[in-house]
């Protein structure tokens, strides 16, 4: 059975390192037989701020919630802004509160790969820790590997969007493998 892996994240800047990193992980998942869907920065920018007291959802909000509901695994990527998750990504994750009453509440039973990009090692580390905490709160299963890419001074992606740094490319590929294999192992049959 083909597993669905949904990527969430990026920035409002087209071809941001966060978005390219998520795409690389999703490509690795596709190479291993998964179906993928990427809800990138431009999509996330259309989402209104999460307001729990307002139950009406836009079409985009409904699409995000439905994609995660159907997903067997997730890849969440964020830039590290001031040592934390970007507001764009956090807003999308807050919207997953709508899954609280599902049989698989929040992201329970789903493998979750994490990618952080930042112009500095400290922001990478603190943001990854924060993102792991959010995934745990959402009852997700973070993969053992969490990828942090220090974008400060190092060219990681070429003009075609491919990862040109061999170590980073290997990590992104391994993350795609982990999300796909864990999704296969822990997700119930749809």
N, C-alpha and C positions, 0 to 999 in steps of 0.2 A: 504494500500500500504506500502511495506517495504521501509524504508528510509535508505540511505547510509550515514554512518558516517565514515569519513576518519581521521585517526590519523597521525600527522606529528611530528616527533621529537625523540629525544634520543641523544645518544652520540656514539662515535666510540667504546666505551667499552661495550662488550656484557653484558647484564643484568644490565645496569646502572639503577639507581633509576628513572631517567627521563623516560626511556623506560618502566620499570615495572609499573610506575604510569599511563602512557598512556594506556598500556594494560589493567590495572584495569578499567579505565574509559570506554574503548571500550567493555570490558566484561559486564559492567553494561548496556551499550547501547544494546548489544546483548540480555541480559536478558529481555530487554523491547521490543524486536522484531526487532531491527535494524540489518541491514547488516553492517559489518565493514571491513575496510582495514587499515592496519598499515604500514606506510612508515617510518621505523625506522632509527636509526643512521647509520647502515651499508649501507642502501640504499642511504641515504642522502650524505654519504661520496663519493659516485660514481658520484655525480653531479659536473660538472665543475663550476668554478666561473661564476656567472651570468654576461653576457656581452651584454648590450642592443644593441650594434652596430653589433653583430653577430646573425643574425636571425636563423641560422641553430641550431637545437637542437638534443641532443643525444636521444637515445631510453629511457633512464631513465628520462631525463628532460620532454620528451613528456608524459611519464607515469604519472609523478607527476601532470603536468598541466591537463591531461585528468581526473585523479582521482578527482581533486578538481572541475573541470568543472561538473562532474557527482554528486558530493556530495551534500547532503541536510544539512549536518552539519559537523563540523570539531572539532578535539581536537588537540591543539598545545601544545607541551611540550618542555621545554628547561631547561638545567641547567642554573643557574645564575652565569655567569663568570664575575667577577669584577663588579657586579651590572648590568649586561646587558645580552641580548640574545646571545646565542652561535653563532659563525660564521656559523656553520653547518646549524642551523635552519634559521638564517637570510638569507643565500644564497637561501634556498628553498623558503622562502617567497618572496624574490626579484624576483624569476622566475615567480611568479604569475602575474607579469606585462603582461605576454602573454595573460591574460584574459581580458585586458582592453577594448577590442572591442566586447566582448561577450554581449549577451542580458542581462545576469546577470553579469555585469562587476565585475572583481576581485572576492570577496567572498560575494557580495551583496545577500541579502535574505537567508543567511546561518547562523545558530546558531554556535557560536564558543566558545568551552570550553577551558580554559587555565590552564596549570599546570606548576609550577616552582619548581625545586628542587635546593637547595643550602645549603652549610654548614654555615648557618648563617641567622638570621632573616632580617638583612638589605639587603643583596643580594636578598633574596626572594621578599621583598617588592618593591625594585627599579626595578627588572627584570619584575615583574608582571605589574607594571605601564608602562614600556616600551613596553611590549608585547601587552597590551591593546591599546596603542597608535597606534601600527602597524596595529592591527586588525581594529581599527576605520578608519585608512587611507585606508585600503583595503575594506571599506564599509561593514564590517562584524558586526554581532550582538553578542558581547561578553555576555556570560551568567552572571547573577548576581554573581554567585559564581566563584571565581578564586581560585584555590587550590595552596597553597604554602606549601612545605614540607621541613622543616629544617632537613637536614641529619646529622648535626653536633652532633655526640655522641649518636644519637638515632637509634636503629635498626628498620627500617620500613618494610623491606621485608625479608621473609624467604628464605631458600635455594630452595624452589619450585617456587619462584617468587611471591607468594601471599603476600598481605599486612598484616602484623602481628600487626600493631598498630591500635587499634580500632577506634580512632578518625580520623586518616588518611584514613582508609578504608571507614568510613562513608562519609567523604568528597568526595572521589573519586567516590563512588557510587552515591551520590547526583549530582555530576557533570555529570555523565553519564545519569542520569534521566533528568536533565535540558537540555542537548544538544538534547536528543532524543525528549522530549516533545516540545521544542521550534522549532526543525526542523519540527516536525509534524504540528505545528501551523503556521509557517511563510513560509515554502518552498512551491513553486508551485509544482503541480503534474508534474512528469517527463513524 
